[in-house]
Amino acid sequence: MTTHEVTGFLKTSGTKLINGDGQEILLRGVGFGSWLLPEGYMWRFPKEGDRPRRIERMVEELIGEEKALRFWNQYYDRYVGEADVRQIAAEGFNSVRVPINARFLLEEDEPVRFRPERLRFIDRVIGWCRTYRLYVILDLHGAPGGQTGTNIDDSERDLPELFTDERNRNRTVELWRMLAERYKDEWIVAGYDLLNEPLPNWFSQYNSLVMPLYRDIVKAIREADDRHMIILEGVHWATDWSIFDEKPDDNCMLQFHKYWNNPDTESIRVYLDKREAWKVPIFMGEGGENNKDWYAGAFRLFEDHGISWNFWTWKKMDTDNSPCSVKKPAEWQRLVDYLEGGSKPDEAEAERILWEYLNHLPFDRCDYHPEVVRSLFRRPTIRIPAIYYGYEGEGVSFGINRLTERNIGFRINDGMELHFIEGERSVPNFQHTAGEPLRGDEQLCIQLNSGEWAAYKFRIDSVEKLPFFIIDMRLLAINGSGTIAVIVDDTTVDLIEIRGLFWETYRLDKKLRLDPGLHQIVLKCGNNQILVEWLEVKTQEV
């Protein structure tokens, strides 16, 4: 009998995470963005509706205080439901990250008091996650006063007033004390993510205040709870770890975020080095908002380096680069126009639009994009751009005869020859925030010379209904002819002859039967010089 990997309290052991059975585990999860801290871009709103307090103001202006209260209760009830949690677990994820807005839980007055009816939403999702075996990370995404000073923390004045007002600091400590006391016996809670993305660099004058606050929060947590893991984020969107002077706790993990930049080892070297220096596990706690090609590269990067990860985000409106897409109500533009200074919809019209939105929120009414999940896990059907060969170094993930002198600012330490397929671009563009595909002049390929090779891992989770696998490759021989060997799990399955001076798609001569688990394709150049743009592993029914 195989035990589930999600079992027992999670804790750190050197640079690894281990579960309650002492087994090593990597967290692979999704974030519940826009649930307990609504984010305007996930509603397709402009700047005037970019954060919870602005959206709340709009809703109340349009339909009144009483109906606004009903709206928000239904919103919190529907945005994340049991069906979402069930699907996340079924897809093979093992964790979720729950962003919390302090204002969602705290009463405004003194002394510090919490809203039990709001805490029940968190209790409920924790219960579902216990049932479906998903670890839960509690993330303080919007601290009292704001830790970031932007829309993402529900800032009132675009200032990080957590660090300038002692009252906000005290309320933050008390909030974590309460959460620790409430969830101290919940083994399904993986840990406490103390502050999301504190202090962008234009507020760096407050950087020295972050670690003292972390220590005070940890002290308060440990007075109630000595078992749950502490998770610490760096400053400037969690990318700058220079604030980490000494470990505030023996059971802690460090978190970075990664968006819109190179998915290569060079870009995360500082985090890998800190992992070794502090002997702690590290966590890519937010990454996404890009296209599926980038996902196929970035999330393999984390896997190859043994880094736990969490995809941002599970659900948002009118999208194809998150798994769940909320259908946009037919008259949604009326709300957008109103936020931008246009005419005000009457109450009946606004109510109709808002309740249509609520009706679109449950999982079974969303458009589902399984291809997004496949790209994260590299699960067929999956197209892997050739530039995203493995990240485990020469001799394991690739082999070359000599280091290239060509430098495009991506994977520069590998020495592999990388080319733009067309155009005059000299550096890559990985900023595709809406999931848009690469333009022609952004597309890249690798060059394999005689004897050189590149390896690509992918995962098969089930072969019950789709037992055959097909491999396609986009190839070009620089001199008009050449050969490339296709090696699957150390067995050569085909030798492809390439003819002509144009890009062509070549298909493996045979269909493959592959068992569930991790597999590897190696492309090895036999003679001459071969350009490889991508390979695609497809499923085919019997």
Order of alpha helices (4+ residues) and beta strands (2+ residues): beta-beta-beta-alpha-alpha-beta-alpha-alpha-beta-alpha-beta-alpha-beta-alpha-beta-alpha-beta-alpha-beta-beta-beta-alpha-alpha-beta-alpha-beta-beta-beta-beta-beta-beta-beta-beta-beta-beta-beta-beta
